Amino acid sequence: MTPDSASITPTAARSSLRRSTRALARGATVAAAFVLSACAATFDAAKYTNPVELYRASSQRFQRHKWDDALAGFDRLASQLPARDTLLPRVYFAQGQARARKGEHLLAAQAYARIQDAFPDDSLAPEALYEEGREYQQLWNKPSLDPQYGQTALATFRQLLQLYPDSRRVPDAAREVANVNQMFAAKDLETGMHYFRRKAYDPALIYFKDVVRLYPGTPAARGAYIRMVQSYRAINYKEEIAETCTELRRAYATDVEVQRVCGPATTPVRATAAATGVTPAATTPATPPASAPSRPPAPVPQAAQSPASAGGAGRP
C-alpha cells in the first residue's frame, strides 16, 4: 500500500463518490432537458408563406419519419394551392405516402386517387394508380374478409393496364392482378368447401366450377377440380366424374393426388376423341337445369378493416 492510498480514509472515499454521483446526475439532467427541448420544437407549417419552401420542409420531415409533421405541411398545401397548380400532384402523392406509412390505407388510397381524377396526364398518374391499388390490397389481406376492397384493388390495377399500357408499372400491376385473382379463387374455393363439408354438393359444385372457369391456372383451380370429382362421386354422376378426370389428367398429368382421386388413364384422351368423333361435354350435371343456377349465398365473411382503423370514414 502506497502512502498516498493509505492517507485516503473511508469517509473521504465516500464523500468523493457522492460528489461524482451528483456531477453525473447533473449532466444527465442537462442532457435530458436538451432532448426534451428539441422534441418540443414542433413543426409549424403556418410560418411558411412560399408553397415550394413548405413542400421542401414537409418533405424533409417525411424523410425523418415525422409523418404527422409532414402531413401538416402537405395537407395545408393541398387545401391552399390553386386547383391546377403543377405542384399539386406531388403534394397528393406525398400525402398518400405519409398516410401509408401511418397505416391509414384508406386515406392513402384516396390521396393517390386525386391525381388520377385531377391530373390524369401527369407523369405521376400511373404511379399513383399502382399505389392506390396496393393500398386497397392492404385492406383486403385475407380471402375470408369482405372482398369489397379487393374488388376495388383489382379494378384499379386493371385501370392502370388499360390507361397506361406503356408505364413501367404495367408488369407490377399485372402481377398484382394475378395475386388478387388468386385470393378471389381461394375465397370461392373455401365457400365451395363450406357446402362440401355439409354434404350440400350441388351448391358446392357451383362454386368449384366458378373457380375453374374464372381463375384457371391458379392453385385453387386444381383443388376445385379435385373437389368436383369427389362431389360427383358422392352423388353418383359417373359421366361427369370421367369428364372432370379427363380435364384433371390433361392439366396435372404427373400430380400424385390427381392420380389417387381419378386413377390412371385407361385410354389416351386424344385417341378417344378422334375415334369417336365426339368432343367431351362440359362438366355439368347429367340433367342440367334450363338455365345456369345462381350461386348460393356465401357464408357471412369477416368484416373488412373498419373505416375507423383504416383511417377514413368510408369508401371514396
C-alpha positions in Angstrom: 0.0 0.0 0.0 1.4 3.4 -1.0 1.5 6.4 1.4 -1.0 8.3 -0.8 -3.5 5.4 -0.8 -3.1 4.9 2.9 -3.9 8.6 3.6 -7.4 8.2 1.9 -9.8 7.4 4.7 -13.1 5.6 4.1 -15.0 8.8 4.9 -13.1 10.7 2.3 -13.7 8.0 -0.3 -17.4 8.1 0.3 -17.5 11.8 0.1 -15.7 11.7 -3.3 -18.1 9.1 -4.6 -21.1 11.2 -3.6 -19.6 14.2 -5.4 -19.0 12.2 -8.6 -22.6 10.8 -8.5 -24.0 14.3 -8.1 -22.0 15.5 -11.1 -23.2 12.6 -13.2 -26.8 13.3 -12.2 -26.5 17.0 -13.2 -25.0 16.0 -16.5 -27.8 13.6 -17.2 -30.4 16.2 -16.2 -28.9 18.8 -18.7 -28.9 16.2 -21.5 -32.5 15.2 -20.8 -33.5 18.8 -20.8 -31.8 19.4 -24.1 -33.6 16.4 -25.7 -36.9 17.5 -24.4 -36.3 21.0 -25.7 -35.5 19.6 -29.1 -38.6 17.4 -29.1 -40.8 20.2 -28.0 -39.9 22.3 -31.1 -42.9 21.3 -33.2 -43.1 21.8 -36.9 -45.2 24.9 -37.8 -46.5 24.7 -41.3 -48.2 28.1 -41.0 -45.0 30.0 -40.8 -44.1 29.1 -44.5 -45.6 31.6 -46.9 -43.9 30.2 -50.0 -45.5 26.9 -51.2 -42.3 25.5 -52.6 -40.5 26.1 -49.3 -43.3 24.5 -47.4 -43.2 21.5 -49.7 -39.5 21.1 -49.2 -39.7 21.5 -45.4 -42.6 18.9 -45.3 -40.6 16.5 -47.4 -37.6 16.8 -45.0 -39.9 16.0 -42.1 -41.1 12.9 -44.1 -37.5 11.8 -44.7 -37.0 12.0 -40.9 -40.1 9.8 -40.4 -42.1 12.6 -38.8 -45.3 11.6 -40.5 -47.6 14.0 -38.7 -45.4 17.0 -39.3 -45.1 16.1 -43.0 -48.9 15.7 -43.3 -49.4 19.0 -41.6 -47.5 20.7 -44.4 -48.9 18.6 -47.2 -52.5 18.9 -46.1 -52.0 22.7 -45.9 -50.7 22.8 -49.4 -53.5 20.6 -50.7 -56.1 22.9 -49.3 -54.5 26.2 -50.3 -52.9 25.6 -53.7 -55.0 26.5 -56.8 -56.8 23.6 -58.4 -54.5 23.4 -61.4 -51.2 24.2 -59.7 -48.5 21.9 -61.1 -47.2 21.2 -57.5 -50.5 19.5 -56.5 -49.8 16.1 -58.0 -46.6 15.9 -55.9 -48.5 17.0 -52.9 -51.2 14.4 -53.3 -48.6 11.7 -53.9 -46.7 12.8 -50.7 -50.0 12.7 -48.8 -50.6 9.2 -49.9 -47.1 8.1 -48.9 -47.3 9.7 -45.5 -50.8 8.2 -44.8 -49.5 4.8 -45.9 -46.5 5.0 -43.5 -49.0 5.7 -40.7 -51.1 2.6 -41.7 -54.0 4.8 -42.9 -54.5 2.8 -46.0 -58.0 4.1 -47.0 -56.9 7.7 -46.7 -53.7 6.9 -48.6 -55.7 5.4 -51.4 -58.0 8.4 -51.5 -55.0 10.8 -51.7 -53.5 8.8 -54.6 -56.8 8.8 -56.4 -56.9 12.6 -56.5 -54.0 12.5 -59.0 -55.9 10.4 -61.5 -59.1 12.5 -61.0 -57.4 15.9 -61.4 -54.2 15.2 -63.3 -54.6 12.1 -65.5 -51.8 13.3 -67.9 -49.2 13.9 -65.2 -46.2 11.6 -65.1 -47.2 10.5 -61.5 -50.7 9.3 -62.6 -49.7 5.7 -63.3 -47.5 5.5 -60.2 -50.4 6.9 -58.2 -52.8 4.3 -59.6 -50.5 1.5 -58.7 -50.0 2.8 -55.2 -53.8 3.3 -54.9 -54.4 -0.4 -55.8 -51.7 -1.5 -53.3 -53.4 0.4 -50.5 -56.8 -1.2 -51.3 -55.0 -4.5 -51.4 -53.7 -3.9 -47.9 -57.3 -3.5 -46.7 -58.2 -7.0 -48.1 -55.3 -9.1 -47.0 -57.2 -12.3 -46.2 -59.7 -14.1 -48.5 -62.1 -14.6 -45.5 -62.6 -10.8 -45.3 -65.4 -8.9 -47.1 -63.9 -8.6 -50.6 -65.1 -5.0 -51.4 -61.6 -3.6 -51.2 -60.2 -6.5 -53.1 -62.6 -5.7 -55.9 -61.6 -2.0 -55.8 -57.9 -3.0 -55.9 -58.5 -5.3 -58.9 -60.4 -2.5 -60.8 -57.6 0.0 -60.0 -54.8 -2.3 -61.3 -56.9 -3.0 -64.5 -57.4 0.7 -65.0 -53.7 1.2 -64.9 -53.2 -1.5 -67.5 -55.8 0.0 -69.8 -54.9 3.7 -69.5 -51.2 3.5 -69.3 -50.0 0.5 -71.3 -46.5 1.9 -71.7 -46.0 2.6 -68.0 -43.1 1.0 -66.2 -45.7 -0.1 -63.6 -47.5 -2.4 -66.1 -45.6 -5.6 -65.1 -46.1 -4.8 -61.5 -49.9 -4.2 -62.0 -50.2 -7.4 -64.0 -48.6 -9.3 -61.2 -50.9 -7.8 -58.6 -53.9 -8.6 -60.7 -52.8 -12.3 -60.6 -52.3 -12.1 -56.9 -55.7 -10.6 -56.3 -57.3 -13.2 -58.6 -55.6 -15.9 -56.6 -57.3 -14.6 -53.5 -60.7 -14.5 -55.1 -60.1 -18.1 -56.3 -59.2 -19.1 -52.8 -62.3 -17.4 -51.4 -64.6 -19.2 -53.9 -62.9 -22.5 -53.2 -63.4 -22.0 -49.4 -67.0 -21.1 -50.0 -67.5 -24.3 -52.0 -65.8 -26.2 -49.2 -68.3 -24.7 -46.8 -71.1 -26.5 -48.6 -69.0 -29.6 -49.4 -68.3 -30.3 -45.7 -72.0 -30.1 -45.1 -72.6 -32.6 -48.0 -74.5 -29.9 -49.9 -72.9 -31.0 -53.2 -75.0 -29.0 -55.7 -74.2 -25.6 -54.3 -70.6 -26.7 -53.7 -70.3 -27.6 -57.4 -71.4 -24.2 -58.4 -68.5 -22.5 -56.6 -66.0 -25.2 -57.7 -66.9 -24.7 -61.3 -66.6 -20.9 -61.0 -63.1 -21.3 -59.7 -62.1 -23.5 -62.6 -63.9 -21.2 -65.1 -62.9 -17.8 -63.8 -59.4 -18.5 -62.3 -57.8 -21.2 -64.4 -54.1 -21.8 -63.6 -54.4 -20.7 -60.0 -53.5 -23.1 -57.2 -57.2 -23.1 -56.2 -58.3 -24.4 -59.6 -56.5 -27.7 -59.0 -58.2 -28.1 -55.7 -61.6 -27.2 -57.2 -61.2 -29.8 -59.9 -60.5 -32.5 -57.3 -63.4 -31.5 -55.1 -65.6 -31.6 -58.2 -64.7 -35.2 -58.8 -65.4 -36.0 -55.1 -68.7 -34.2 -55.3 -69.8 -36.0 -58.4 -68.7 -39.3 -56.9 -70.9 -38.6 -53.8 -74.0 -38.0 -55.9 -73.0 -40.8 -58.4 -72.6 -38.7 -61.5 -70.4 -41.2 -63.3 -70.2 -39.4 -66.7 -69.2 -36.1 -65.0 -66.5 -37.9 -63.0 -65.0 -39.3 -66.2 -65.1 -35.9 -67.9 -63.6 -34.0 -65.0 -60.9 -36.6 -64.5 -60.0 -36.2 -68.2 -59.5 -32.5 -67.6 -57.5 -33.1 -64.5 -55.2 -35.6 -66.1 -54.7 -33.2 -69.0 -53.8 -30.3 -66.8 -52.0 -32.2 -64.0 -50.6 -35.3 -65.6 -48.0 -36.1 -63.0 -49.9 -35.0 -59.9 -49.9 -37.7 -57.3 -53.2 -36.6 -55.8 -54.9 -36.4 -59.2 -53.8 -40.0 -59.9 -55.1 -41.1 -56.5 -58.5 -39.4 -57.0 -59.0 -40.3 -60.6 -56.9 -43.4 -61.0 -54.6 -44.0 -64.1 -55.9 -43.1 -67.5 -57.1 -46.2 -69.4 -57.3 -44.6 -72.8 -55.5 -41.6 -74.2 -57.9 -38.7 -74.3 -57.0 -37.5 -77.8 -57.3 -41.1 -79.2 -60.7 -41.5 -77.7 -61.9 -38.2 -79.2 -60.5 -39.0 -82.6 -62.0 -42.5 -82.6 -65.5 -41.4 -81.6 -65.6 -38.0 -83.3 -67.3 -36.7 -80.2 -65.9 -33.7 -78.2 -66.2 -34.3 -74.5 -69.1 -32.4 -73.0 -68.6 -29.7 -70.4 -68.6 -30.6 -66.8 -72.3 -30.2 -66.0 -74.8 -32.4 -64.1 -76.4 -35.3 -66.1 -79.7 -33.4 -66.2 -78.8 -29.7 -66.4 -81.4 -27.2 -65.4 -83.0 -25.0 -68.1 -80.8 -22.0 -67.0 -77.5 -21.8 -65.2 -78.1 -22.0 -61.4 -77.4 -18.9 -59.4 -74.7 -19.0 -56.8 -76.0 -19.8 -53.3 -75.1 -17.3 -50.6 -71.6 -17.4 -49.3 -71.0 -17.6 -45.5 -71.0 -14.2 -43.9 -67.4 -13.0 -44.2 -65.4 -11.4 -41.6 -65.8 -7.6 -41.7 -63.0 -5.9 -43.6 -60.9 -3.4 -41.7 -63.2 -0.9 -40.2 -63.2 2.6 -41.6 -62.0 4.0 -38.2 -59.0 1.7 -38.1 -58.4 2.1 -41.9 -58.1 5.9 -41.3 -61.2 7.1 -43.1 -65.0 7.4 -42.9 -65.8 5.1 -45.7 -65.0 4.2 -49.3 -64.4 7.1 -51.6 
